[in-house]
Amino acid sequence: MDIIIRDHYEAMSDYATEVIAGYVKSKPDCVLGLATGGTPIGVYQRLIQMHQQGLDFSQVKTFNLDEYYGIGMDLEKPYNLDQSYARFMHEELFKHINIKKENIHIPNGLTKEPESYCQWYEKQIEKVGGIDLQLLGLGRDGHWGFNEPGSSLGSRTRLQALTEQTLDDNYEAFYKKSNIPKDQMPYFAITMGIGTILEARNILMIVNGAKKAEMVAKCLEGPITSQITASAIQLHSGRITVVLDKAAASQLQHSNHYVHVEKLKRDYGL
């Protein structure tokens, strides 16, 4: 596991963007797992800039982690009233790059048969040979996607009830500014499971801010537990890159060692 610590959000986003761009350049038809939320926005903005400078997404396939259940992207609806993750991805990344529409996969929050749909979504990932690089953030209670505390570490794509913490966080981040009443928020979501995420060949997790520092330390240095689903990162057998700003890394017990290891690898070209 490579733990990279940078001074601030911009430098963290720069590093993470270079990781993703490296996969696209080395394997033009790579499969990327993508995440929503505030943290990846800086990465997506930089990927758009790199595309404008020649980075080609025409063969790239993407699979998003999750989507609210009961809503879907409506291009006729004003952006601030459409809080679907599909709309988020369209606005923040997809409409600005040359990715093909048929290569974009986002869980369908409007499905009437979520169980069978989730099985279908898993099969689509298998059909393309699996995910080469999965981009992840970190929820304040230590979850990936919508794998809330208590989710099985072997879980698959499924319909998941949202916790009060997640509802509160998402209301503040997305719904409050649009004057949408909290009781109109979706209370369920479709999410890739932890077992699904761990099958990605490589993982890139990005976290910023002091509010997540305690959970970062528990996730990376604490015990593996279903109460902190992102602690499952310690089980992954592929290449793991965790990129943090100093605030998010502030409660790590071994931060000096992580900085030392990064310097050694850089000095020796590893």
Secondary structure as UniProt FT lines:
FT   STRAND          2..6
FT   HELIX           9..26
FT   TURN            28..29
FT   STRAND          31..34
FT   TURN            39..40
FT   HELIX           41..52
FT   TURN            53..54
FT   TURN            58..59
FT   STRAND          61..64
FT   STRAND          66..68
FT   TURN            69..70
FT   TURN            75..76
FT   HELIX           79..81
FT   HELIX           85..92
FT   HELIX           94..96
FT   HELIX           101..103
FT   STRAND          104..105
FT   TURN            109..110
FT   HELIX           114..127
FT   TURN            128..129
FT   STRAND          133..136
FT   TURN            140..141
FT   TURN            145..146
FT   TURN            149..150
FT   TURN            153..154
FT   STRAND          158..161
FT   HELIX           164..170
FT   HELIX           171..175
FT   HELIX           176..178
FT   HELIX           182..184
FT   STRAND          188..191
FT   HELIX           194..198
FT   STRAND          202..207
FT   HELIX           210..212
FT   HELIX           213..221
FT   TURN            226..227
FT   HELIX           229..235
FT   STRAND          239..245
FT   TURN            246..251
FT   TURN            253..254
FT   HELIX           255..267
FT   TURN            268..269
//
